[in-house]
Amino acid sequence: PLGQLLIVGFKGAHIGDGLDEVIRDTKPGGILLFGRNVRSAEQVAKLNFAAQALSKKTSNSPLLIAIDQEGGNVIRIRHTPTLPSALAIAKTRDLTVARRAGLATGRLLRSLGINVNLAPVVDVSDPDTDHFLGTRSFGGDPTRVSALTTALATGLQEQGVLPIAKHFPGHGN
């Protein structure tokens, strides 16, 4: 079915805010969570598990449930302590730190029923021209960015969360 090719966003924070109708009528392959959909970890877990159950009932297919949970300033699920930004991880120059950040993020997301993370950012930043990326990039060295994003993505995958590298062709170099 055509709906399986779609990942849809929605306005509410609960399945009854219209998401149930979209799942029943469209039978999408996935949903994308934005800040407007997240009130708390408990609320988003209930939303996700209800959406999965409804999708399996109506289309016999599980949903991809995606969110932006990069760490640093770009997080949709607020928690403490927050995970460091990509730039902070890069400053450690330690691939183990990047992998552990992926593991921790993956563990959190999986516990809430989220199976896709729109991260890591693979842009190579240019501190002289880059204002959009800020601390979201692992830095200006393509080799180092590649190694750190791979380590973080590996941690996510080890927790059963699909990483989605972004923003290429990119906001950076």
DSSP file (Angstrom, degrees, kcal/mol; ACC not computed):
  #  RESIDUE AA STRUCTURE BP1 BP2  ACC     N-H-->O    O-->H-N    N-H-->O    O-->H-N    TCO  KAPPA ALPHA  PHI   PSI    X-CA   Y-CA   Z-CA
    1    1 A P    >         0   0    0      0, 0.0     3,-1.1     0, 0.0     4,-0.3   0.000 360.0 360.0 360.0 147.4    0.0    0.0    0.0
    2    2 A L  G >   +     0   0    0      1,-0.2     3,-2.2     2,-0.2     4,-0.2   0.842 360.0  67.3 -59.0 -37.9    1.0    3.6   -0.8
    3    3 A G  G >  S+     0   0    0      1,-0.3     3,-2.0    23,-0.2    26,-1.3   0.800  86.8  68.6 -56.5 -31.1    0.7    4.7    2.9
    4    4 A Q  G <  S+     0   0    0     -3,-1.1    -1,-0.3    24,-0.3    -2,-0.2   0.675  92.3  61.1 -63.9 -16.4    3.7    2.5    3.9
    5    5 A L  G <  S+     0   0    0     -3,-2.2     2,-0.3    -4,-0.3    -1,-0.3   0.509  93.7  86.4 -85.2  -5.0    5.9    4.8    1.9
    6    6 A L    <   -     0   0    0     -3,-2.0    23,-1.7    -4,-0.2    24,-1.5  -0.755  54.2-165.6-104.4 141.9    5.0    7.8    4.1
    7    7 A I  E     -a   30   0A   0     -2,-0.3     2,-0.3    22,-0.2    24,-0.3  -0.997  28.6-161.3-115.3 121.6    6.4    9.1    7.4
    8    8 A V  E     -a   31   0A   0     22,-2.4    24,-2.6    -2,-0.5     2,-0.2  -0.778  15.4-150.2-112.7 147.3    3.8   11.5    8.7
    9    9 A G        -     0   0    0     -2,-0.3     2,-0.3    22,-0.2    24,-0.1  -0.629  17.7-167.9 -99.3 167.8    3.9   14.3   11.3
   10   10 A F        -     0   0    0     22,-0.5    24,-0.2    -2,-0.2     8,-0.1  -0.957  24.8-124.0-153.9 167.5    0.9   15.3   13.4
   11   11 A K  S    S+     0   0    0     -2,-0.3     7,-0.1     6,-0.3    -1,-0.1   0.804  75.7  69.6 -91.3 -30.6   -0.2   18.1   15.6
   12   12 A G        -     0   0    0      5,-0.4    -2,-0.1     2,-0.2     3,-0.1  -0.029  67.2-132.2 -89.0-174.2   -1.2   16.6   19.0
   13   13 A A  S    S+     0   0    0     25,-0.0     2,-0.3    26,-0.0    26,-0.2   0.321  87.8  56.0-115.2   1.9    0.5   14.9   21.9
   14   14 A H  S > >S-     0   0    0      1,-0.1     3,-2.0    33,-0.1     5,-0.5  -0.948  85.2-116.5-135.7 154.2   -1.9   12.0   22.2
   15   15 A I  G > >S+     0   0    0     -2,-0.3     5,-2.6     1,-0.3     3,-0.6   0.831 114.1  60.3 -60.5 -32.1   -3.1    9.4   19.8
   16   16 A G  G 3 5S+     0   0    0      1,-0.2    -1,-0.3     3,-0.2     5,-0.0   0.473  80.9  86.5 -75.4  -1.5   -6.7   10.7   20.0
   17   17 A D  G < 5S-     0   0    0     -3,-2.0    -5,-0.4     1,-0.1    -6,-0.3   0.093 127.1 -71.0 -85.5  23.6   -5.5   14.1   18.6
   18   18 A G  T <>5S+     0   0    0     -3,-0.6     4,-1.9    -7,-0.1    -2,-0.1   0.148 114.7 102.5 111.4 -18.2   -5.9   12.9   15.1
   19   19 A L  H  ><S+     0   0    0     -5,-0.5     4,-2.6    -4,-0.2     5,-0.2   0.882  78.9  57.8 -65.3 -36.3   -3.0   10.4   14.8
   20   20 A D  H  ><S+     0   0    0     -5,-2.6     4,-2.4     1,-0.2    -1,-0.2   0.907 106.8  48.2 -60.1 -41.5   -5.4    7.5   15.3
   21   21 A E  H  > S+     0   0    0     -6,-0.3     4,-3.1     2,-0.2     5,-0.3   0.909 110.7  50.7 -65.1 -41.9   -7.4    8.6   12.2
   22   22 A V  H  X>S+     0   0    0     -4,-1.9     4,-2.7     2,-0.2     5,-1.0   0.915 111.8  47.6 -63.0 -42.7   -4.2    9.0   10.1
   23   23 A I  H  X5S+     0   0    0     -4,-2.6     4,-0.9     3,-0.2    -2,-0.2   0.928 116.5  43.1 -65.1 -44.2   -3.0    5.5   11.1
   24   24 A R  H  <5S+     0   0    0     -4,-2.4    -2,-0.2    -5,-0.2    -1,-0.2   0.917 124.6  34.0 -66.9 -43.3   -6.4    3.9   10.3
   25   25 A D  H  <5S+     0   0    0     -4,-3.1    -3,-0.2    -5,-0.2    -2,-0.2   0.886 131.9  25.5 -83.1 -40.6   -7.0    5.8    7.1
   26   26 A T  H  <5S-     0   0    0     -4,-2.7    -3,-0.2    -5,-0.3   -23,-0.2   0.768  80.4-150.2 -97.0 -30.4   -3.5    6.2    5.6
   27   27 A K     << -     0   0    0     -5,-1.0   -21,-0.2    -4,-0.9    -4,-0.2   0.967  27.0-160.7  54.3  58.1   -1.6    3.3    7.2
   28   28 A P        -     0   0    0      0, 0.0   -24,-0.3     0, 0.0   -21,-0.1  -0.194  25.4-130.1 -68.8 160.4    1.7    5.1    7.1
   29   29 A G  S    S-     0   0    0    -23,-1.7    35,-2.3   -26,-1.3     2,-0.3   0.683  84.5  -7.1 -79.0 -19.4    5.1    3.4    7.4
   30   30 A G  E     -ab   7  64A   0    -24,-1.5   -22,-2.4    33,-0.3     2,-0.3  -0.992  57.2-130.4-165.3 168.8    6.1    5.8   10.1
   31   31 A I  E     -ab   8  65A   0     33,-2.5    35,-2.7    -2,-0.3     2,-0.5  -0.953  16.9-142.5-127.9 151.5    5.5    8.8   12.2
   32   32 A L  E     - b   0  66A   0    -24,-2.6     2,-0.5    -2,-0.3   -22,-0.5  -0.965  13.8-146.1-117.1 122.4    7.8   11.7   13.0
   33   33 A L        -     0   0    0     33,-3.2    35,-0.5    -2,-0.5     2,-0.2  -0.755  17.4-175.3 -91.5 130.2    7.8   13.3   16.4
   34   34 A F    >   -     0   0    0     -2,-0.5     3,-1.8   -24,-0.2     4,-0.5  -0.633  46.1 -92.5-110.4 173.4    8.3   17.0   16.8
   35   35 A G  G >  S+     0   0    0      1,-0.3     3,-1.4    -2,-0.2    -2,-0.0   0.847 124.2  63.1 -54.9 -35.2    8.7   19.1   19.9
   36   36 A R  G 3  S+     0   0    0      1,-0.3    -1,-0.3   -26,-0.1    -3,-0.0   0.696 101.3  52.1 -64.7 -18.6    4.9   19.8   19.8
   37   37 A N  G <  S+     0   0    0     -3,-1.8     2,-0.6     1,-0.1    -1,-0.3   0.532  97.3  77.8 -93.2  -8.1    4.2   16.1   20.2
   38   38 A V    <   +     0   0    0     -3,-1.4     3,-0.1    -4,-0.5    -1,-0.1  -0.907  34.8 150.3-115.1 117.8    6.4   15.6   23.3
   39   39 A R  S    S-     0   0    0     -2,-0.6     2,-0.3     1,-0.5    -1,-0.2   0.720  75.9 -18.0-106.0 -39.3    5.2   16.7   26.8
   40   40 A S     >  -     0   0    0      1,-0.1     4,-2.4    37,-0.0    -1,-0.5  -0.964  65.9-101.1-159.1 167.2    7.1   14.2   28.9
   41   41 A A  H  > S+     0   0    0     -2,-0.3     4,-2.1    37,-0.2     5,-0.2   0.920 122.3  49.6 -62.7 -43.0    8.8   10.8   28.6
   42   42 A E  H  > S+     0   0    0      1,-0.2     4,-2.1     2,-0.2    -1,-0.2   0.918 111.8  48.2 -63.1 -43.8    5.8    9.0   30.0
   43   43 A Q  H  > S+     0   0    0      1,-0.2     4,-2.3     2,-0.2    -1,-0.2   0.922 112.4  47.4 -63.2 -45.2    3.4   10.8   27.7
   44   44 A V  H  X S+     0   0    0     -4,-2.4     4,-2.6     1,-0.2    -1,-0.2   0.849 109.8  53.8 -69.8 -32.0    5.5   10.1   24.6
   45   45 A A  H  X S+     0   0    0     -4,-2.1     4,-2.7    -5,-0.2     5,-0.3   0.936 109.7  47.5 -64.6 -45.2    5.9    6.4   25.5
   46   46 A K  H  X S+     0   0    0     -4,-2.1     4,-2.1     1,-0.2     5,-0.2   0.916 113.0  49.8 -60.6 -43.2    2.1    6.0   25.9
   47   47 A L  H  X S+     0   0    0     -4,-2.3     4,-2.5     2,-0.2    -2,-0.2   0.943 113.3  45.3 -59.5 -49.8    1.7    7.8   22.5
   48   48 A N  H  X S+     0   0    0     -4,-2.6     4,-2.6    64,-0.3    -2,-0.2   0.911 113.6  47.1 -65.1 -44.3    4.2    5.6   20.7
   49   49 A F  H  X S+     0   0    0     -4,-2.7     4,-2.1     2,-0.2    -1,-0.2   0.867 113.8  48.8 -68.7 -34.6    3.0    2.3   22.2
   50   50 A A  H  X S+     0   0    0     -4,-2.1     4,-2.4    -5,-0.3    -2,-0.2   0.906 111.6  49.6 -68.1 -41.1   -0.6    3.1   21.3
   51   51 A A  H  X S+     0   0    0     -4,-2.5     4,-2.5    -5,-0.2    -2,-0.2   0.911 111.3  49.3 -64.0 -42.2    0.4    4.1   17.8
   52   52 A Q  H  X S+     0   0    0     -4,-2.6     4,-2.6     2,-0.2     5,-0.2   0.932 111.3  48.9 -62.3 -45.1    2.3    0.9   17.3
   53   53 A A  H  X S+     0   0    0     -4,-2.1     4,-1.8     1,-0.2    -2,-0.2   0.917 113.1  47.0 -62.1 -43.1   -0.6   -1.2   18.6
   54   54 A L  H  X S+     0   0    0     -4,-2.4     4,-2.8     2,-0.2     5,-0.3   0.907 111.9  50.3 -66.0 -41.5   -3.0    0.6   16.3
   55   55 A S  H  X>S+     0   0    0     -4,-2.5     4,-2.9     1,-0.2     6,-1.0   0.926 111.0  48.2 -63.1 -44.1   -0.7    0.3   13.3
   56   56 A K  H  X5S+     0   0    0     -4,-2.6     4,-0.6     4,-0.2    -1,-0.2   0.859 114.6  47.6 -64.5 -34.1   -0.2   -3.5   13.8
   57   57 A K  H  <5S+     0   0    0     -4,-1.8    -2,-0.2    -5,-0.2    -1,-0.2   0.904 120.8  34.4 -72.6 -42.2   -4.0   -3.9   14.2
   58   58 A T  H  <5S+     0   0    0     -4,-2.8    -2,-0.2    -5,-0.1    -3,-0.2   0.809 138.5  13.4 -88.4 -30.0   -5.0   -1.9   11.1
   59   59 A S  H  <5S-     0   0    0     -4,-2.9    -3,-0.2    -5,-0.3    -2,-0.1   0.437  89.0-125.8-125.0  -2.3   -2.2   -2.6    8.7
   60   60 A N  S  <<S+     0   0    0     -5,-0.7    -4,-0.2    -4,-0.6    -3,-0.1   0.744  77.6 110.7  61.3  23.3   -0.4   -5.6   10.3
   61   61 A S        -     0   0    0     -6,-1.0    -2,-0.2    -9,-0.1    -1,-0.2  -0.984  67.3-125.5-130.3 138.6    2.8   -3.5   10.0
   62   62 A P        -     0   0    0      0, 0.0     2,-0.3     0, 0.0   -10,-0.1  -0.434  30.7-118.9 -75.0 158.1    4.9   -1.9   12.7
   63   63 A L        -     0   0    0     -2,-0.1     2,-0.5   -33,-0.0   -33,-0.3  -0.709   6.9-130.3 -94.9 145.3    5.7    1.8   12.5
   64   64 A L  E     -b   30   0A   0    -35,-2.3   -33,-2.5    -2,-0.3     2,-0.5  -0.847  27.5-161.0 -79.9 130.6    9.0    3.5   12.2
   65   65 A I  E     -b   31   0A   0     -2,-0.5    51,-1.8   -35,-0.2    50,-1.3  -0.960  12.5-171.7-121.1 113.9    8.9    6.2   14.9
   66   66 A A  E     +bc  32 116A   0    -35,-2.7   -33,-3.2    -2,-0.5     2,-0.3  -0.737  12.8 164.1-113.4 152.3   11.4    8.9   14.4
   67   67 A I  E     - c   0 117A   0     49,-1.3    51,-3.2    -2,-0.3     2,-0.8  -0.975  40.3-110.6-154.9 159.0   12.7   11.9   16.4
   68   68 A D        +     0   0    0    -35,-0.5     8,-0.7    -2,-0.3     9,-0.2  -0.888  46.4 153.4 -93.1 110.0   15.5   14.4   16.5
   69   69 A Q  E     +E   75   0B   0     -2,-0.8     6,-0.2     6,-0.2    50,-0.1  -0.581   8.7 146.5-136.4  71.0   17.6   13.5   19.6
   70   70 A E  E     -     0   0B   0      4,-1.7     5,-0.2     1,-0.2     2,-0.2   0.813  54.1-119.6 -77.2 -31.8   21.1   14.8   18.7
   71   71 A G  E >  S+E   74   0B   0      3,-1.4     3,-1.5     1,-0.1    -1,-0.2  -0.443  79.7  48.8 103.3 170.8   22.2   15.9   22.1
   72   72 A G  T 3  S-     0   0    0     11,-2.7    -1,-0.1     1,-0.3    11,-0.1  -0.434 128.6 -11.8  63.4-127.5   23.3   19.4   23.1
   73   73 A N  T 3  S+     0   0    0     -2,-0.2     2,-1.0     1,-0.2    -1,-0.3   0.676 125.4  72.6 -81.4 -18.5   20.7   21.9   22.0
   74   74 A V  E <   +E   71   0B   0     -3,-1.5    -4,-1.7     2,-0.0    -3,-1.4  -0.742  62.9 125.6-106.7  88.3   18.7   19.6   19.7
   75   75 A I  E     -E   69   0B   0     -2,-1.0    -6,-0.2    -6,-0.2     3,-0.1  -0.998  35.4-173.6-139.5 138.5   16.7   17.3   21.9
   76   76 A R  S    S+     0   0    0     -8,-0.7     2,-0.9    -2,-0.4    -7,-0.1   0.741  80.4  62.9 -99.6 -32.0   13.0   16.6   21.9
   77   77 A I  S    S-     0   0    0     -9,-0.2     2,-0.3   -33,-0.0    -1,-0.2  -0.851  83.0-148.4 -95.6 106.4   12.9   14.3   24.9
   78   78 A R        +     0   0    0     -2,-0.9     2,-0.3    -3,-0.1   -37,-0.2  -0.582  33.0 147.2 -77.6 132.8   14.1   16.5   27.8
   79   79 A H        -     0   0    0     -2,-0.3     4,-0.0     4,-0.1    -2,-0.0  -0.975  40.5 -85.2-156.7 163.6   16.0   14.7   30.5
   80   80 A T  S    S+     0   0    0     -2,-0.3     2,-0.1     1,-0.2     3,-0.0  -0.989 106.4  30.4-127.8 140.2   18.8   15.3   33.0
   81   81 A P  S    S-     0   0    0      0, 0.0    -1,-0.2     0, 0.0     2,-0.1   0.600  91.4-146.8 -73.4 150.0   21.6   15.0   32.7
   82   82 A T        -     0   0    0     -2,-0.1    -2,-0.1     1,-0.1    -4,-0.1  -0.487  21.8-105.3 -78.2 152.7   21.4   15.9   29.0
   83   83 A L        -     0   0    0     -2,-0.1   -11,-2.7     1,-0.1    -1,-0.1  -0.496  42.6-102.6 -74.9 148.7   23.8   14.4   26.6
   84   84 A P        -     0   0    0      0, 0.0    -1,-0.1     0, 0.0     2,-0.0  -0.211  37.9 -98.8 -69.5 161.7   26.6   16.6   25.3
   85   85 A S     >  -     0   0    0    -14,-0.2     4,-2.3     1,-0.1   -13,-0.2  -0.236  34.6-104.8 -70.7 166.3   26.6   18.3   21.9
   86   86 A A  H  > S+     0   0    0     49,-0.5     4,-2.8   -15,-0.2    50,-0.2   0.900 122.7  53.1 -59.3 -41.3   28.5   16.8   19.0
   87   87 A L  H  > S+     0   0    0     48,-2.2     4,-1.9     2,-0.2    -1,-0.2   0.902 107.9  50.0 -64.0 -40.4   31.1   19.6   19.4
   88   88 A A  H  > S+     0   0    0     47,-0.3     4,-0.7     2,-0.2    -1,-0.2   0.911 112.1  47.8 -63.8 -41.6   31.6   18.7   23.1
   89   89 A I  H >X>S+     0   0    0     -4,-2.3     3,-1.3     1,-0.2     5,-0.6   0.926 109.9  53.4 -62.6 -43.8   32.0   15.0   22.2
   90   90 A A  H ><5S+     0   0    0     -4,-2.8     3,-1.3     1,-0.3    -2,-0.2   0.853  99.1  62.8 -60.6 -35.7   34.5   15.9   19.5
   91   91 A K  H 3<5S+     0   0    0     -4,-1.9    -1,-0.3     1,-0.3    -2,-0.2   0.747  96.3  59.2 -64.7 -21.9   36.6   17.9   21.9
   92   92 A T  H <<5S-     0   0    0     -3,-1.3    -1,-0.3    -4,-0.7    -2,-0.2   0.758  92.0-150.4 -73.9 -23.2   37.2   14.7   23.8
   93   93 A R  T <<5 +     0   0    0     -3,-1.3     2,-0.5    -4,-0.6    -3,-0.1   0.785  54.2 128.7  56.6  29.9   38.8   13.2   20.7
   94   94 A D     >< -     0   0    0     -5,-0.6     4,-1.4     1,-0.1     3,-0.5  -0.951  50.2-163.1-123.6 113.9   37.6    9.8   22.0
   95   95 A L  H  > S+     0   0    0     -2,-0.5     4,-2.4     1,-0.2     5,-0.2   0.794  92.5  62.2 -64.5 -27.9   35.5    7.5   19.8
   96   96 A T  H  > S+     0   0    0      2,-0.2     4,-2.6     1,-0.2    -1,-0.2   0.878 100.8  52.3 -65.5 -37.2   34.4    5.6   22.9
   97   97 A V  H  > S+     0   0    0     -3,-0.5     4,-2.1     2,-0.2    -1,-0.2   0.922 110.1  48.6 -63.4 -43.5   32.7    8.7   24.2
   98   98 A A  H  X S+     0   0    0     -4,-1.4     4,-2.0     2,-0.2    -2,-0.2   0.920 112.4  48.1 -63.1 -44.4   30.8    9.1   20.9
   99   99 A R  H  X S+     0   0    0     -4,-2.4     4,-2.6     1,-0.2    -2,-0.2   0.914 111.0  50.8 -62.7 -43.0   29.8    5.4   21.0
  100  100 A R  H  X S+     0   0    0     -4,-2.6     4,-2.7     2,-0.2    -1,-0.2   0.858 107.2  53.8 -64.9 -34.6   28.6    5.7   24.6
  101  101 A A  H  X S+     0   0    0     -4,-2.1     4,-2.4     2,-0.2    -1,-0.2   0.913 110.3  47.7 -63.9 -41.2   26.6    8.8   23.7
  102  102 A G  H  X S+     0   0    0     -4,-2.0     4,-2.8     2,-0.2    -2,-0.2   0.902 111.6  50.4 -63.8 -41.5   24.9    6.7   21.0
  103  103 A L  H  X S+     0   0    0     -4,-2.6     4,-2.6     2,-0.2    -2,-0.2   0.936 112.4  46.1 -61.5 -46.9   24.3    3.9   23.4
  104  104 A A  H  X S+     0   0    0     -4,-2.7     4,-2.1     2,-0.2    -2,-0.2   0.914 115.3  46.0 -64.5 -43.1   22.8    6.2   26.0
  105  105 A T  H  X S+     0   0    0     -4,-2.4     4,-2.8    -5,-0.2     5,-0.2   0.932 113.4  49.7 -64.7 -45.1   20.6    7.9   23.5
  106  106 A G  H  X S+     0   0    0     -4,-2.8     4,-2.8     1,-0.2     5,-0.2   0.892 109.2  51.7 -60.7 -41.1   19.5    4.6   21.9
  107  107 A R  H  X S+     0   0    0     -4,-2.6     4,-1.9    -5,-0.2    -1,-0.2   0.924 112.4  46.2 -61.7 -45.0   18.6    3.2   25.3
  108  108 A L  H  X S+     0   0    0     -4,-2.1     4,-0.9     2,-0.2    -2,-0.2   0.959 115.3  45.1 -61.7 -51.7   16.5    6.2   26.1
  109  109 A L  H ><>S+     0   0    0     -4,-2.8     5,-2.6     1,-0.2     3,-1.0   0.923 112.3  50.8 -62.2 -45.5   14.7    6.2   22.8
  110  110 A R  H ><5S+     0   0    0     -4,-2.8     3,-1.6     1,-0.3    -1,-0.2   0.885 105.6  56.4 -60.4 -39.1   14.1    2.5   22.7
  111  111 A S  H 3<5S+     0   0    0     -4,-1.9    -1,-0.3     1,-0.3    -2,-0.2   0.755 109.0  48.0 -64.7 -22.3   12.6    2.6   26.2
  112  112 A L  T <<5S-     0   0    0     -3,-1.0    -1,-0.3    -4,-0.9   -64,-0.3   0.327 123.4-102.8-100.0   5.6   10.1    5.1   24.9
  113  113 A G  T < 5S+     0   0    0     -3,-1.6     2,-0.5     1,-0.3    -3,-0.2   0.655  77.0 136.5  84.2  15.8    9.2    3.2   21.7
  114  114 A I      < +     0   0    0     -5,-2.6    -1,-0.3    -6,-0.2    -2,-0.2  -0.845  24.0 173.2 -99.1 130.5   11.2    5.3   19.3
  115  115 A N        +     0   0    0    -50,-1.3    47,-2.9    -2,-0.5     2,-0.4   0.356  59.8  57.2-120.9   4.8   13.2    3.3   16.8
  116  116 A V  E     -cd  66 162A   0    -51,-1.8   -49,-1.3    45,-0.2     2,-0.5  -0.994  58.1-165.6-137.7 129.6   14.7    6.0   14.5
  117  117 A N  E     -cd  67 163A   0     45,-2.6     2,-2.4    -2,-0.4    47,-2.0  -0.969  20.5-140.6-115.6 124.8   16.9    8.9   15.5
  118  118 A L        +     0   0    0    -51,-3.2   -48,-0.1    -2,-0.5    47,-0.1  -0.451  63.6 137.4 -78.9  67.9   17.4   11.7   13.0
  119  119 A A        +     0   0    0     -2,-2.4    45,-1.3     1,-0.1    -2,-0.2  -0.940   8.6  55.6-166.5 156.5   21.1   11.9   14.0
  120  120 A P        -     0   0    0      0, 0.0    46,-2.0     0, 0.0     2,-0.5   0.436  59.9-134.5 -90.8 164.4   24.0   12.2   13.9
  121  121 A V  B     -f  166   0C   0     15,-0.4    17,-0.4    44,-0.2    46,-0.2  -0.718  19.7-174.0 -78.0 123.7   24.8   15.4   12.0
  122  122 A V        +     0   0    0     44,-3.5    45,-0.2    -2,-0.5    -1,-0.1   0.334  38.4 126.7-104.2   5.3   27.5   14.6    9.5
  123  123 A D        -     0   0    0     43,-0.6     2,-0.6    13,-0.1    15,-0.5  -0.344  59.3-132.5 -61.6 142.4   28.1   18.1    8.3
  124  124 A V        -     0   0    0     13,-0.1    49,-3.7    14,-0.1    16,-0.2  -0.891  30.4-135.6 -94.6 120.8   31.7   19.3    8.5
  125  125 A S        -     0   0    0     14,-2.6    47,-0.1    -2,-0.6     3,-0.1  -0.447  14.8-156.3 -85.5 152.1   31.6   22.7   10.1
  126  126 A D    >>  -     0   0    0     -2,-0.1     4,-3.1     1,-0.1     3,-1.5  -0.934   6.8-159.5-121.8 102.6   33.4   25.9    9.0
  127  127 A P  T 34 S+     0   0    0      0, 0.0    -1,-0.1     0, 0.0    -2,-0.0   0.705  88.6  58.1 -60.9 -18.9   33.7   28.1   12.1
  128  128 A D  T 34 S+     0   0    0      1,-0.1     3,-0.0    -3,-0.1    -3,-0.0   0.768 125.8  13.8 -80.7 -24.8   34.2   31.2    9.9
  129  129 A T  T <4 S+     0   0    0     -3,-1.5     2,-0.8     1,-0.0    -1,-0.1   0.548 100.2  99.1-124.3 -12.9   31.0   30.9    8.0
  130  130 A D     <  +     0   0    0     -4,-3.1     4,-0.2     1,-0.2    42,-0.1  -0.700  25.2 146.0 -92.5 111.6   28.8   28.4    9.8
  131  131 A H        +     0   0    0     -2,-0.8    -1,-0.2     2,-0.1    -3,-0.0   0.672  69.1  58.0-108.9 -27.5   26.1   29.9   12.0
  132  132 A F  S    S+     0   0    0     39,-0.2     4,-0.1     1,-0.2    -2,-0.1   0.922 106.7  44.9 -71.0 -45.0   23.4   27.4   11.7
  133  133 A L  S >  S+     0   0    0      1,-0.2     3,-2.7    38,-0.1    -1,-0.2   0.899  73.6 155.7 -72.1 -41.5   25.2   24.3   12.9
  134  134 A G  G >  S-     0   0    0      1,-0.3     3,-0.7    -4,-0.2    -1,-0.2  -0.293  79.0  -7.8  52.9-123.3   26.9   25.7   15.9
  135  135 A T  G 3  S+     0   0    0      1,-0.2   -48,-2.2   -49,-0.1   -49,-0.5   0.357 116.9  89.0 -86.0   5.6   27.6   22.9   18.4
  136  136 A R  G <  S+     0   0    0     -3,-2.7   -15,-0.4   -50,-0.2     2,-0.3   0.670  75.7  75.5 -78.5 -16.7   25.7   20.3   16.3
  137  137 A S  S <  S-     0   0    0     -3,-0.7   -47,-0.2    -4,-0.1   -13,-0.1  -0.663  78.4-133.4 -97.1 151.2   28.7   19.4   14.2
  138  138 A F        -     0   0    0    -15,-0.5     2,-0.3   -17,-0.4     3,-0.2   0.402  67.0 -92.8 -81.6   2.4   31.6   17.2   15.2
  139  139 A G        -     0   0    0    -16,-0.3   -14,-2.6     1,-0.1    -1,-0.2  -0.797  44.9 -55.8 128.2-164.3   34.0   19.8   13.8
  140  140 A G  S    S+     0   0    0     -2,-0.3    -1,-0.1   -16,-0.2   -16,-0.1   0.456  96.1  89.9-103.3  -4.0   36.0   20.8   10.7
  141  141 A D     >  -     0   0    0     -3,-0.2     4,-2.9     1,-0.2     5,-0.3  -0.853  61.3-155.8 -99.1 112.0   38.1   17.8   10.0
  142  142 A P  H  > S+     0   0    0      0, 0.0     4,-2.4     0, 0.0     5,-0.2   0.847  93.5  51.5 -56.4 -36.8   36.2   15.4    7.6
  143  143 A T  H  > S+     0   0    0      2,-0.2     4,-2.1     1,-0.2     5,-0.1   0.927 113.3  44.0 -66.7 -43.7   38.1   12.3    8.8
  144  144 A R  H  > S+     0   0    0      2,-0.2     4,-2.6     1,-0.2     5,-0.3   0.913 113.1  51.6 -67.7 -42.7   37.4   13.1   12.5
  145  145 A V  H  X S+     0   0    0     -4,-2.9     4,-2.7     1,-0.2     5,-0.3   0.924 110.5  49.8 -59.0 -44.7   33.7   13.9   11.7
  146  146 A S  H  X S+     0   0    0     -4,-2.4     4,-2.0    -5,-0.3    -1,-0.2   0.926 112.4  46.2 -60.6 -46.4   33.4   10.6    9.9
  147  147 A A  H  X S+     0   0    0     -4,-2.1     4,-2.1     2,-0.2    -2,-0.2   0.916 115.5  45.3 -64.8 -43.8   34.9    8.6   12.7
  148  148 A L  H  X S+     0   0    0     -4,-2.6     4,-2.5     2,-0.2     5,-0.2   0.904 113.4  48.3 -69.8 -41.6   32.8   10.3   15.5
  149  149 A T  H  X S+     0   0    0     -4,-2.7     4,-2.5    -5,-0.3    -1,-0.2   0.882 111.7  51.1 -67.2 -35.1   29.5   10.1   13.6
  150  150 A T  H  X S+     0   0    0     -4,-2.0     4,-2.3    -5,-0.3    -2,-0.2   0.917 110.4  49.1 -65.0 -42.4   30.2    6.4   12.8
  151  151 A A  H  X S+     0   0    0     -4,-2.1     4,-1.9     2,-0.2    -2,-0.2   0.929 113.3  46.0 -63.3 -45.4   30.9    5.7   16.5
  152  152 A L  H  X S+     0   0    0     -4,-2.5     4,-2.0     1,-0.2    -2,-0.2   0.927 112.9  50.1 -63.7 -43.9   27.7    7.5   17.6
  153  153 A A  H  X S+     0   0    0     -4,-2.5     4,-2.6     1,-0.2    -1,-0.2   0.877 107.4  55.0 -61.6 -38.3   25.7    5.7   15.0
  154  154 A T  H  X S+     0   0    0     -4,-2.3     4,-2.3     1,-0.2    -1,-0.2   0.914 106.3  51.3 -61.8 -43.0   27.1    2.4   16.1
  155  155 A G  H  X S+     0   0    0     -4,-1.9     4,-0.7     2,-0.2    -2,-0.2   0.910 110.1  49.2 -60.3 -43.0   26.0    3.0   19.6
  156  156 A L  H ><>S+     0   0    0     -4,-2.0     5,-2.2     1,-0.2     3,-1.1   0.940 111.6  49.1 -60.4 -47.3   22.5    3.8   18.4
  157  157 A Q  H ><5S+     0   0    0     -4,-2.6     3,-2.0     1,-0.3    -2,-0.2   0.867 102.9  60.6 -62.7 -37.2   22.3    0.6   16.3
  158  158 A E  H 3<5S+     0   0    0     -4,-2.3    -1,-0.3     1,-0.3    -2,-0.2   0.729 106.3  48.6 -63.3 -20.3   23.6   -1.5   19.2
  159  159 A Q  T <<5S-     0   0    0     -3,-1.1    -1,-0.3    -4,-0.7    -2,-0.2   0.307 125.2-102.4 -99.9   6.8   20.4   -0.4   21.1
  160  160 A G  T < 5S+     0   0    0     -3,-2.0     2,-0.5     1,-0.3    -3,-0.2   0.718  80.4 130.0  82.3  21.4   18.1   -1.2   18.1
  161  161 A V      < -     0   0    0     -5,-2.2    -1,-0.3    -6,-0.1   -45,-0.2  -0.939  56.2-131.5-112.4 129.3   17.7    2.4   17.0
  162  162 A L  E     -d  116   0A   0    -47,-2.9   -45,-2.6    -2,-0.5     2,-0.3  -0.665  21.1-144.1 -78.8 119.4   18.2    3.3   13.3
  163  163 A P  E     -d  117   0A   0      0, 0.0     2,-0.5     0, 0.0   -45,-0.2  -0.634   6.8-156.9 -82.6 143.9   20.5    6.3   12.9
  164  164 A I        -     0   0    0    -47,-2.0     2,-0.2   -45,-1.3   -48,-0.0  -0.946  12.7-143.0-120.6 107.9   19.8    8.7   10.1
  165  165 A A        -     0   0    0     -2,-0.5     2,-0.3   -47,-0.1   -44,-0.2  -0.473  32.8-143.1 -69.0 137.7   22.8   10.8    9.1
  166  166 A K  B     +f  121   0C   0    -46,-2.0   -44,-3.5    -2,-0.2   -43,-0.6  -0.955  44.5  14.9-141.2 158.6   22.0   14.3    8.1
  167  167 A H    >   +     0   0    0     -2,-0.3     3,-2.1   -46,-0.2    -1,-0.1  -0.590  65.6 170.8-124.4  27.3   22.2   17.1    6.5
  168  168 A F  T 3  S+     0   0    0      1,-0.4    -1,-0.2     2,-0.1   -45,-0.0  -0.283  76.0  37.2 -64.0 142.8   24.2   16.3    3.4
  169  169 A P  T 3  S-     0   0    0      0, 0.0    -1,-0.4     0, 0.0     3,-0.1  -0.952 122.2-171.3 -65.9 -15.5   24.7   17.8    0.9
  170  170 A G    <   -     0   0    0     -3,-2.1    -2,-0.1     1,-0.1    -3,-0.0   0.026  43.8 -94.2 107.8 164.1   24.7   19.9    4.0
  171  171 A H  S    S+     0   0    0    -41,-0.0   -39,-0.2    -3,-0.0   -38,-0.1   0.569 108.2  42.4 -95.0 -17.4   24.7   23.1    5.9
  172  172 A G              0   0    0    -47,-0.1   -47,-0.2   -42,-0.1   -32,-0.1  -0.038 360.0 360.0-106.1-149.2   28.5   22.9    6.4
  173  173 A N              0   0    0    -49,-3.7   -48,-0.1    -2,-0.1    -3,-0.1   0.424 360.0 360.0 -88.9 360.0   31.3   21.9    4.1
